[in-house]
Amino acid sequence: MQEEAIKKKLFSAVQPSGAVTIGNYIGAIRNFAQLQDAYDCIYAVADLHAITVRQEASALRRNTLELIALFIACGVDPEKCILFVQSHVPAHCELTWVLNTITYPGELSRMTQFKDKSARHAENVNMGLMDYPVLMASDILLYQAALVPVGADQKQHLELTRDLALRFNNRYGDTFTVPEPYILKESGAKIMSLADPSKKMSKSDENVNAFITMSDDRDTVIRKFKKAVTDSDAEVRFDIENKPGVSNLLTIYHAFTGKSIAEAEKEFAGKGYGDFKLAVGETVADALIPIQAEKARLLKDKDFLNGVMKRGAENAYRIARKTLSKVYRKVGFYSGE
Ligand code: AQP
């Protein structure tokens, strides 16, 4: 008898909350293609998450389409993975409601991201922002994902997902797979702001010099790297504590060249920060060009992208519906059948 190996399910998502940065790319998107042969991958454009921070409607629509194109341009193959837009599968909101009833406000108000984003968007601290981790738990649990590739910044949310899965399973019987973090081999999966290396690089940063977007042109990339905050000595050395700016640039250089940090330190030994920043800028700019060209080509074929999204949502819904029916049965919703 022929045995077919059952692949583990892996889920990840990116918000269309702005132009995607090289932080999102290094920490998430570029790994997605590498994982698609070994795992059953489900990737979403998390537009429901994005509106927890105010978005302009037309920009959100454009960013959603662009993000689908970017995933594919970065090697995600819609024939191998499920690639879809979160709001196209209503089960995400439906499961969130049920999970809300086993989540305590204290555990949500303690979340670092909630505290950070509340401080950054003080004029719009809404319930959705607080409930963000429960929606994220629903994303993962709906697909019975065993693995979730997470950057350092999302570990706390994954912990909550595991707590909610266990809590639900204990109360209602075995329902959800309890997911494990998929720790990426790359060290330094967290890329910091170019303007303030104590903060993570974020696409919603108000200072455009703080991040490099995947669509920045060559001159812009180089200009932003030239402006990157470093320190007052002149040694290119990896030391997060004392030289966070230089260490961040070395991490980016390592991510785009595959050279080890030690090799990079050697390469720039005795050279000034000017040369170093220029080399990092040129390397990143060169690496972005083919991705940008492929994305532009895909964006010209909207029918193709719409087809990918439609098929993705149908396939996602097929899996999500099974989990949701099970949940509804367990909590006691009358099915009418
Ligand atoms: N700076 C980063 N370094 C490494 N990985 C990062 N990720 C985000 N920023 C970095 C990873 O990207 C994935 C998708 O993130 P997201 O868009 O869903 O939300 P986020 O983490 O909140 O990303 P941003 O850029 O900071 O968005 P905004 O500004 O809208 O909040 C995740 O896997 C994340 O780990």
Residues whose N, C-alpha, C, O or C-beta is under 5 A from the ligand:
A	BS01	AQP	A13 V14 Q15 S17 G23 N24 G27 A28 P149 V150 G151 D153 Q154 A189 K190 I191 M192 K200 M201 S202 K203 S204 D205
